[in-house]
Amino acid sequence: MTDLTDAQLDRYARHIILPHIGGAGQAKLLAAHAVIVGAGGIGCPALQYLAAAGVGRLTIIDDDKVSLSNLQRQVLFGENDIGVPKVEAAKAAIASINPDVEVTIFQCQLTADNGAAMLTDADLVLDGTDNFAARLAVNDLCHKLKIPLVSAAIGQFQGQVGTFYGWRDDAPCYRCFVGDAFDAEDCDTCAENGVLGACVGMMGSFAAMEAVRVLTGFGEKQTGKLHVFDGLKPAMRTMKLHKDAACSTCGAAAISR
């Protein structure tokens, strides 16, 4: 275990006294590398909490710039960031939260072709993108590279979070859940249907908690579980997901190819 400095013992004291994390768990966080794909509504609170938790290396991937309409839910940004690439604004914000965190940024979309290089040495990927094409590309790369994937999504008053280890024999991947989903031209968007900012923050924070769970090993394993939140009730339920033998990413046919 890496020895913690006096400043780190003070900063992370509330983690260290938790019996399921402790000094050993905090040392794991400090040594960890997490990749966040999408610095939007989910990515912003996730980045805040992962930086505050002391995850030693954060890689942020996003091709967008901050706009005024983002500020209702993307709480890492302020009015002075409007027009600035989100990855640059996020890096600056993280420096003010925890200057010890090393941040690498890529102002681009992650694809099957460029993703492997950006995920090098990652211990975990947190996906907060807003379309199936991006989510499935992230899933396939995580499966290929055997990287745990925390995937979160939101819409209006609803949200969902799941952790995927699709390369394991007993674990589904994200594609097992959605199949070969595609983004129709008339697909609903936040711009058209709206989204509750606080609900987005809740799902981003939940995703950050699941990332810390993966990196430290606290609590119950979440393999094959999808947590679905309904803000209108409000209530949360957990769905059990199973590996799809016909999955084109991790199913039997894909493995035999």
N, C-alpha and C positions, 0 to 999 in steps of 0.2 A: 504494500500500500504506500502511495506517495505521502510523505509527511506534509501536513498542512501548516502554513505559516500562521503566525499569531493573528494577522489581519484576516486570513481565511477562516480561522476558528471563530472569530467574532462575526464575520459576515454571514457564515453559514450555520451559526449556532443552533437555529431552530430546526434545521435539517438534522444536524449531528445528534441532537438529543432524542430524535425519533428512533425508537428501538428497531424499526424495520429498515432504516437507512443508515444512521450512525456515521462515524468517520470513514468507514470503509466504503459506504455508498456514496458519500460526498466525493471521495477520491475518485470513484468510478466516473462521476459526472464531470469532474475537472479534467479527466483524461479522455472524455468521449468526444466524438465528432458526429454532429447531427446535421442533416441536410433538410432545409425547409424549402419546398417547392411551392411557390406562390406567396407573395408578401401582401396579401389582401386581407379580407375580413377575418379569416381563420389564421392566416400566417402572422398577423400583427400581434394579437394577444399571446399566441404560442411563442413567438420570438421574445416577447417581454418576459414571460415566465421562465423560459429556458435560459435566457441570459442571466436573469436574477438568480436562478438555481445554480449557476456556475458551470454550465456545460462548456467545456473548454474551447471547442471549435464549432462554429456555426457557419454553414455555407447556405447562402440565400440565392434562389434562382427566380427571377421574374423579369419580364420584358416591358412592363407597363410603367407609366409615370403617374404621380399623385395628381388627382383632380379634386375639385371642391366637393363633388358628390361622394367621394370616398370617406370624407371626414366624419360622416354620421356613424361609421362602424369601424374604420381602420385607425384605431386609437394610437398607433405608434407615430402617426403623422399629425402635423399642424398646418395652419394656413401658409406659413413660410415655406412649406415643402411643395406647394402646388407647382406643378411643372417639372419637378425634380424626379429622376428615375427612382422608383420605389426602393430598389436595392441600395442606392446611395443614401436615401433618407433613413432607411432602416439601419444601415451600418452606423450612421452618425448617432441615431437614437440609442442604439445598443451601447455605444461607447460611453454615453452618459449614465446608463444603467449599471454597467459593469465593465470597466476598462480592461479587465484581465481576460475577457473573452476575445478570442481571435476570430475575426469575421472575414470570410471570403465571399465575394459577390460575382454573380454572372447575370448581366442584363440581356437575357435571351429567353426563349422558350425551350424547355427540355423536350428532346425528341429521342426516338430510338437510336438515332445516329450520333447525337452529341452527348447523350446522358451519361454514358459509362465513365467518361473522363471527369465529369463533374461530381460523380458519386464515389470517386476513388477514396478508399480507406474509411468510408462512412460506417458508423456503428448503427445508424438508424436513419430512416427517411420519414419525414412528416409531410404529407401531401394535403395542401389546401387549395388545389386548383378547382376551377369551376366548370369543367367540361369532361365528358367521357374520354375523348381522345387523349387528353393529357393524363388523366388518371390511369388509363390502361397502359400508356407508355411508361409511366412511373412504375406501375405494378410489374410489368414485364421485365424492366431493368432490375427491380429489387429481387424478383424471382431468379433471374440469371446470375446476379451477383450475391445472392443469399444474404440480403440485407432486410432486417425487420422493417415493415411498413406500417405506419400509423396513418390512416386515411380518414379525413373528416369532410363533411359536406353539409350545406345548409340551404334552406329555401323558405321564405316568408317567416313562419313561426316554428319551423321544424329543423331538426339537425340530427346528424348521425356520426358516430365515431367507431372505428374498428381497427384492430391490429392484426396484421396478416403475416404468416410465415409459409407461404405457398410451396416452397421447395421441400418442406417436410412431408413425409408420407401421410400423416394424420391431420394436416392443416390445409384449409382452403386458402386460395389467393383472392385478390379483389375481383378478378375476372370470374371466379366461381360464383360470386355474389351477383354480378350484373350481366354476366354473359358477354357476348360480343356487341355490347351496346354502342350506339352511335348518336351523334348530335344532329338531330333533324334541323332543317333550316328554320322551322317555326318553334324550336326548342325554347322553353320558358327561361327568362333571365331575371336577375335581381332588378335590372333597370325597368323591366316591364311589369313585374309582379310585386316588387318591393321586398324588403327583408328587415326584420327587427334587429337593430344594432346590438342590443344586449344579448339576444339569442346567439348571434354570431360570436360575440365575446365569450359566451358560455361554452360553445363548442370548441373554440380555439384554446381556451383554458383547459377544457377536458382533454383535448388532444395533447397538450403539453404535459398534463398529468400522466397520460398513457405513455408518452415518450420517456418520462422520468421512470415510470414503472419498468419499461423495457431495459433501460440503461442501468438501473440499480437492482432490479429483481424483487422489489417489495410487493407484498400483497398477493392476490390470486392471479394466476395466469389467465390471460384474456384470449388465448388462441381459439378461433372459431366463434367468437362472440361479436355481435354488432349491437351497440347501444343506440337506441332511437329515442329522441326527445321531442315531445309535443308541447310547445309553449302555450298553446291555447287552453290546455286543461288545467295546470301544467302536469305532466307526468313523463316518466321514462320507463321504457321496457327494454328487455334484452332478448335479441333473437339469436338462436343457435344456427350457425352456418356450417355446411358440410362440404367436403371436397367434391368437386364435380368431375367424375371420371371422363367426361367429354370436354372438359376445359381445354382450350387451345393453348393455354400457358402452362398449366401444371398437371393436366389430366393424363391418363394412361397413354392416350394416343400421342400427346405431345412428348412425353418421356421416351417413347419408343422410336421417335424420329431420329 
